[in-house]
Amino acid sequence: MDAAREAISRGWTKKREELLRSETRRPWRSSSPDSPRCLTHLVTPLRPSVPLPNLSFRRRGVPLLRRCSSQSSPQTIAAPNLDLDPSDRSCATRNVVEILQERGLVESITSESLRSACSNAAASPLKVYCGFDPTAESLHLGNLLGIIVLSWFQRCGHKAVALIGGATGRVGDPSGKSLERPELDLDTLERNTAGIKDLISKILGRKLGNEDISDDLEAKPHKGLIFDDSFVILNNYDWWKDIKLLDFLREVGRFARVGIMMAKESVKRRLTSDEGMSYTEFTYQLLQGYDYLHLFKNMGVNVQIGGSDQWGNITAGTELIRKILQVEGAYGLTFPLLLKSDGTKFGKSEDGAIWLSAAMLSPYKFYQYFFSIPDIDVVKFLKILTFLSMEEIEELEDQMKKPGYVPNTAQRRLAEEVTRFVHGDGGLTEALKATEALRPGAETQLDAATIEGIAEDVPSCSLSYEQVLNSSLIDLSVSTGLLASKSAARRLMRQGGLYLNNKRVDTEEKRVEGIDIVDGKLLLLSAGRKNKMVVRIS
């Protein structure tokens, strides 16, 4: 057995030297602290052609990695042959890494060979995975980049794998965190896992024309859910639940070098902090690395993607694959974190995170967040967050510089494209309808359903019918909390900024009449274009 391994190692060393001599060496510079200055030492062929020992992952009572005997038949690691029919034919003719780099979606790659692997028409499509820990019932805007990059691979003919961390979510990734994540109970984890699974399936499935595939989630709550040949959703708890600690330490842990693990930037930062780092968090990179090993070995997944703060976790996986399976061809790609032009984190509002689930943030408010992006950031986010062609984005950028440009045209396109991708055509229609109906001065006739649709996103109060009917609008704007004082209400009214049900109020004598009460139960007060108050009448 030792002789066989030595022969394999010699073969790959020779192949690596040949490739390094023939490959053009070009440093890949990255702002990620964990990223090396030059990654040409990782240049490797896409798939091995050398027979490998028969390694299999354990179930109960079976060793985690089974050594083959001299009679065992050898096997070769190779991604399965997928005959995909991508909807975007223009994308299928281009290298997906080049597309991502052109749009600002590449921070680092572990090997320049990934580019050639994406362009090799004779090879099987790549299988690309991104992990999502179930720390909440919904993903947020920071997670959207991972889904977008997966979708680009999907559109270019490759297979996307979304891995939900039902197991790793019980530990918590320390990357980018100053404190250890709070522990979640099992019911919360399962609820969060189901919510994220439903969300990802709708977003990635929607591209394929599947508007509602949530019924399948109930039928297969713990298994990989293959909705189309271009994407699959998995839960890493499905294999971690059968792994014993001693087996893991013996078969995997011995290949991890503590010095390398401690050199990761996320670890060094936490070790020097007042809070320090628990052993549980310290092992997270090894757990994520094993996920990649498992997916590579059992499903042929050969690319892992993640934010730039995931570089250390991703390379932990590629190293485990190289050391344990003694093969090359496992790649990693990171994308930049989503930042505004001033360097602050993008994806937060005054009310908190921008959630992707409509149950936690309405499509209307989601749309409004992108509609309010400043001009200095809008072109960057059109490239990163939409699938518009670069030519169309450049045309919008040119229009912004010309006289006669209608303000917020680019923002409107950004909001429409991102809302459609996340919430579908139905969600976009809902957002546009609410936006138009709630615009002060709009001609659209308001109804109770439209006002209720935004009631969770704006302040509201409840008053009795007697308190509202025949009351002065100046008094009502103060008693509801819309404005601080009657003098402020009068001043705003004289400036033309006080509205009742989107109609401008231009006289102090205006009183609420029965005809003003929408469907006999609601009023919408507006102070300017943004400040609103929904009045529920009991």
N, C-alpha and C positions, 0 to 999 in steps of 0.2 A: 504493500500500500504506500509506504514512504517513498519507494522507488518510483511509483507511478506519479505521485504528487511532484516529486523532484523533476521528472521528465516534463510534466505539464508546465511547471514553473519555468524551466529552461526554454521551452517552446515559446511561451508568451514573452519572456524577456527578449528573445531574439526578434520576435515580431515587433515588439515595442521599439527596439533600437532601429529597425528598418523604417518604421513609420516616422520616427523622430527625425531621421536623416532626410526623408522625402517631404515632410510636411513643412510648410512655410511657418516659421515661428513668429507669432505676433502677440505681444502682451495684451491682455484684456484687463484694462484698469477699472477699478471699482471703488466706490466710496464706502462700501461695506467694510467695517473693521476686520471681519473674519476672512475677507476675500484675499487671496494671494495676488501679488503684483503680476505674476505671469503664470498661466495655467497650461503652458505647452507640454509640461511633463505628464499631463493626463491624456494626451492624444492617444486614442485607441481605436481599434476597429469596432464597427457597430455590433456585430454578433460573433461569438466564438465559433470556431470550426473544430476545436479540440474536444474529444470526448471527456466528459466530466464524471466524477464519482456520483453514484446515485444517492442524492441527499433528499430526504423528505422530512417534513415537519410533523411533530408528534401529535397524536391524539392521546386520550387517556391510556396510560400504561405503555406508551410507545416512546422511545427516546426522541428528544426534540430534533436532533439531526442524526439520521441513521447512516452509519458508515457502511460502505458496500463491501461485500466479501469478494474474494478472487473470482467467484463464479458470477457475480452480479454483472448484468449487462450495462454498458456505459450509456450515457444520455448527453444530449447537447441542449443547452439553454437557447431558446429562440422564441421570439414573439409569435403568437399565432397569426396565421394569414387572414386578414380581414378585408373582405371585398366591400369597401364603403362607397357610397354614392353621395358625395358631399353636395349640399344645395348650392354652395358658392363655387361655381366652376372657375371663376377668375382667380380665386384664392388658391385653388388646387394646383394651379400652374406656377405658383410662386413658393419660395422657401419661407416657411412660417416664422423662422427665427429672424429672417431679414425683415419681414413685415412687422414683427414685434419691435425690433430695434429701431426701425424707421419711425414708429409711433411713440418711442420713449418707454417701451415696456420691457426692456432688458437692462438689468443691472450687472449681472455676472453669469457666466456659464462655466461649467466645470471642464469642458473640453470643446475645442473648435471642431472636433469630429461630429458634434451634434448638428452642425450646419450641413455637412455632407450627408448625414443620415436622413435629414429632412428632404434632401434633394434626390435621394436614391430611389428612382422610380421602380427599380427591380426588387427592392427590399419591401418587406411587410410594413404597413403603417406603424408609426410609433404608438405606444400606449403611455399616456401622460397622466400623472396623478397629482392632485393637490389635496391637502388635509384640512379639515375644519373641525375644531374641537367644540363640543356642544356646551359652551359656557352660558348660553342664553337661548331662548326659544326661537330667536331669529338671528340670522347673520346681519351684519351692518355694512356700511359703505366701505369700510376698510377691507372687508372680505370680498367685495365685488370684483376687485382686480383679479383675484384668483379665478373667479368664475369666468371673467372676460378672457383671460389668457387660455383657460381650458376651452372656451368656445372658439377662439381663433384656431387652436389645434384641431378642434372638431370640424370647423368649416374648411380646413385645408386637408381633410381626408384622414386624419388620425383619430385615435380613440381616446376619449376623455374618461378619467376615473376620478370620481369625487369620493374621498375617504373621510367618513365621519368618525371622530375619535371617541367612540363609546368607551374605550379603555383608557386612552391617554388623557381624556378629559377628566378622569378621576385623579390624575396626578397634577396637571397644570403645567403649561409651557412657561418657563421663566423668561423667555426672550422678550426684551423690551419692557419687562415688568420690574418695578422697584420693590414690590411686596409679593409674597406667596399668594396664589389665588385662594379664595375661600373654598372650602370643601363643599361639594354639592351632594345632596342625598340622592339615592337611586331613583326615586320617583321623578325628581327634577331632571336628572340626567336623561331618563327615558323620554320625558316630555320634550325636552330640548332636542334630543336626537330626532324624534318624530317630526318636530316642526322644521328643523333644518333639512331633513330628507325631503319633506314635501316641497319646501321652497326651491331647493336645487333642482329637483325633478321637473318642476314647472318651468323654471328659467331655461334649463338646457333642453328640455323636451319641447318647449314652445317653438324653438327654432325649427324643429322637425314637424311642426304642425299638430302637436299633441296639446290641445288647450287645457284638458283636465285629465290627469292620469293619477290623481290622488287616491282613487279607489284601490289601485294596486298596492299602495303603501300599507293599507290595512291587511291585505291578504298575505304580505310577506314582510312583517315588521323587522325581522332580524337578518334577512338574507340580502345578498347583492341583488339589486333591482335593475334588471336590464330592460330599459324601455325602448331602446333602439340600438342598432349595431354600432353607433358612434359614441355612446356613453353608458356608464354603469355607476351605481352608487353602492358603496360598501361600508361596513362598520367594522373597525378593527377589534372590537370586543369579540367578534365571532372566532378569532383565532387566539386572542390573548386569554380567554376564559379557560382554555385547556392547557396552558403552559405553567409548569411548576418552576418555582424560583431556583431550585438547585440545578434543574436541567438547563435553565437559561444561563445561569452563571457558568456552568461547565462548558456548554456548547457555543455560547455567544460572548458572554462577558470576558472570557480570557483573550478575546481578540481586540478588546477595547483598551487603549493605552490611557492611563489616568492623566499623564502629562499633557497629552493632546486634548483631552476633555476639559482640563482646567485652563487651557490656553484659549478656549473659545471666549469671545468678547462678552457674550451674555453672562458667562460664568464669572469672569474676572470682575465685571462691574458689580455683580451681586456680592462676591466674596469681600470686596472692599467697602461695602455699605454697612451701615449700622445694623441692619436686619440680618445680614449674612444670607446663607442659602442652605436649605435642608437637603438631606441626602436624597429625598424623594424627587425634588426638582432637579438635582444634579444628574439623576439617571434619565431624565426625560429625553435627552439627545440620543441615548442608547435605545430607548423604546421606539422613538421615531425612526431611528436607523434600522431597527429590526423590521418595522413595518415595510420599509422599502425592500429589504432583503426578502421578506415573505412574498410581497407582490411580484418582485422580479423572478423569484424562483417558481412560484405557482401560477402566475398569470401572464408572465412575459412583460410586465410593466417596466419600461426602461428609461423613463424621464420623470423626475420629480420637480415640481415648480413650487415657488413660495415667495413671500416678501423678502427683502434684503436681510431682515433680521433672522431669517431661517437658514442662512448660509451654513452655519455650523451644524445644524441638525441634518441638512441635506447631505453635506459631505461626510457626516458620520455614517449615513446609509451607503453611500458609494464605496466607502472604505470597507465596511462590513462585507459587501458583496464581493469586492476584490479579494479580501483575505479569506473568507469562509468558502465561497464558491469557486475561487481562483479563476474568475473570468473578468473580462472588461465589457464595456458596452452599456454601463449604467450612467446616465447623465443627470445633471442638475441645472436648473435655470432659475434665477431669481429676478424679480422685478422691483423697481423702486417703491418705497412707501409713498402713499398719496399725500403730497404736501402742496400748500398754497405757495404763491410767489414770495410771500414774506417768510417762508420756512415753517409756518405753523401747520399742524396736522389738519388735513382736509377730512370732512366727514362728521364734524360736530356742529351742532346748532346751539342756540341759547337754551333749548329745552333738553339737550343731551344728544345721544347718538342718532344718526340717520339710519333707521332700521330698514331692511329690505322687505319685511313682511307687512302686508297691508293691514294685518290685525294689530300691529304695533305702531304703524305710521301710515296714514292714509295716502293713496296715490296723489291726491290733491296737494298735500303738504310736501310730499316727496318731489313733486313737479316744481313747486314753488321754491324749494331749496336750490335747485339747479337754475331756475329762472333768475335768481338773485346773484349768481356768480358775477364778480366784477370782470370788466373787459380784459384786464391784464391776465386773467387765468383761463378765460373761456376757450381760447384756441388750444391750449395745452390739454384741457379736459376733453375737448372734441376728439383729439387724437387718441387719448388714453382710454376714454370711457365709451366711445361709440364705434360703430363699424362703417361709418361713412368713408368714402374713398378719400385719399389724401388730396386729390384734385378738388373735390368739393369743399374740403376744409380750407384749402388754400384760397379758393374763390371767396368763401365767407370772410376769411382774413383780409383779403384785398378790399372787399366791400366795406369793411369797418373803417378803412383808411380814406374812403372817398366821401366827398360832400354829398349830402342827401341820404346817407345811410340812416335807416330807421333804427333807433336805439333798441337794444335787446333782441335784435333779429337772430344773432348767433346764440344768445342764451336760450331763446325760444326753441331753436333747433336742438341744442344740447339737452334741454329738459324733455323734449318730445322723444328723442332717441333713447335716452337712458330710462325714462319711464316706460316706454314700450318694451324694452329689453327685460326689465325687471317685473313689470306688472301686466304686460301683454296689451293688446289693442283695447280690450275692455277697460283696463285700468287707466290707459291714456285718455280714452273717451271720457271717463268719469272725471279725471283731473281737468281736462279742457272745458268740460261743461261747467264744473264748479268755478273754475277760474273766470270764465266769461260771465257767468250769472252773478258772481260776487264782486265784479268790478264796478266800483261806484260810477254811476251814470250809464251803466249798460242798459240796453233796450230789452234784454231777456227778462221775461216774466218769471219772478221767483215763485217757487212752490215749497211746501213744507219738506218734501223729500230732499231737495237741493240744499236747503239750509241745514237739515239734520245731517247731511253728508259731511259737512265741515264743522259740525258742532263740537266734535272732540278736539279739533285743531285750533279753536279760538275760544276766548273766555265766554262763559254763559252764566245766566242767573235765572231764577224763577220768581215771578210775581203773580199776584192774583189778578183776575180780570178787572176788578174794581180799581186796583192800583194803577192799571195801565190806561184804561179807557178814559178819554178826555183829559189826560194829564199833559202838561206842557212838555214838549220835546226837550227844552233846555233843562227842565227839572229831571226828566227821565234819564238824560245822558249823564247826569251827576249821580242820581240814586242807584243806577246800575253799575257805577264804577268806570264807565267809559272815559269820562273826563273828571278832573279833580275839582273843578269849581264852575259855578254858573258864569262867572266872567270869562273863563277859558272857553266855555261852550259858546257864549255870544261872540267872542273874538273869532273862533273858528268858523262859526256860521257866516259872519260878515266876509270872511276870506273865501267862502264857497266850499268849505271842507267838511260840513256836517251833512250826513245822509241818513235817510230812513228808507230801508228796503231798496237801496241803491239810487234813490231819487234825492237830488239835492234839496236841502231845506234852506229857504232864503228869507224867512220871516220868524221873528221871535214869538209871534202869536200862534205858531203851528202847534196844534194839539192832536193827540192820537185819536183817530176815528175807528169805528168798527171795520171799515173797509180796508184800513191799513194793516190789520192783523191777518197775517198770511194763514189761510186755511183755518182761521179761528183760534190759532194756538201759538204763533211765533211772530217775532219781530227781529229785524236785523238792523242794528245801528252801526254806523261807520263814522270814524273820525279820521279823515284823510283816506288814503288808499289801503293802508295796512292795518290800522287799529279797528277791530270790530268787536261787537258784543251781540251774542244771540240771547234774546229774551224769550224764555218759555212762559207761557201764560196758563195758569191753572184755574 
